[in-house]
């Protein structure tokens, strides 16, 4: 016996229909079965340029001393060093001959 406004119920129905729609497409649309392609060994391109020069390796620096007042994190250490030693080099990039090509300084 309660009068129902058909305009309100149609809006509620539209909202329900919107909520019933899937929010994401099913996984099978994204899944590509490339197992067979993974089993194939890809042959290198004969026209691909070959690497030149010597193989690079990591250089080991001097060992760090044990200091009791070290900052708790790398970021804190950089902050402390940058404020006490402005414009000091903090990182240097070397070319293949060992020459310094880029030097990053503290701001």
N, C-alpha and C positions, 0 to 999 in steps of 0.2 A: 503494500500500500504506500510505499514512499515514492514520490515522483522522482524520476531520473532524468537529468538533462542529457540528451543524446550527444550534445556537443562535448561535454566533459568526458563521457564514456568513450567517445571516439578518440579523444586525445590520450586517454589512459590506454586504450587498445594500441594506439600507435607507439606509445612508450614501451609497452610490453613487447611488441613486435621488434622494436629496436634492440631491446635487451636480450631477446632470444637469439639474435644473429651472432654467429661466432666472431670473436674479436680478432682471432688470428687464423690465417689459412691453415689447413691441415698440414702435418709434417710431410706427407708424401709429395706435396708440391715442391718442397725444398730439397728432398732427398734425391740424390743422383747416385745410382749404383755404378761406381767407377772401379769396382774390384778388378775387373778384367784389365783395365788400363794400368792398374798398379802392378800387375804381374808382368807386363811387358817392360823389357829393359830398353830405356831410351838410348839410342846411339848418339854420341856427340856430333855436333855439326862440324864437318871438316873445314868449313870456311870460318869457323870461330877463331878469333885471334888468340894466340898462345901467350901465356904470361911471360913477362920479361923481368930480368933483374934477379937479385938474390932474395931468398926467402927471409921474411922478417921474423924476429924473435923478440921476446920480452927481455929487457935488461933488468937485472936485479940491482937495487940501490943498496946503500949502507943500511945496516939493521937499525931499527928504532930503539932508542934508549928507554928505560923504564922511568916514567915520570909520574909522580903521584897527583899532580894537579891538572891532569888532562881534562879537556871538556867532555861532557857526557856523549856527544854525538859529533859526526863529521860536520854538520851544519853549524853547530856551536863553535867548533874549532875554526872553521873558515871565517865566521863572524868575528871571533876574537883576533885571529891573525890579520884579517883585513883592516880592523880598526887600529891595531898596534903597528902594523907594517904596511902603510898605504903605498900603492904603486910598486909593490914588490912582485916579481914573477911567481905565479902559482902553477902554471902548466906550460910546457913547451912541446911543440910537435916538431919532429925531425923528418927530413926527407930521406931518401934511400942512401945517400952518401954520409948521413950523420950530421948534416948541417941543420941548425935551427931555422925553421921557416915561419912558424907562428909562435908567439909568446903571449899568453893570457896573463894579465896582471890584476891584482886586487884593486877594487875601485875606491 
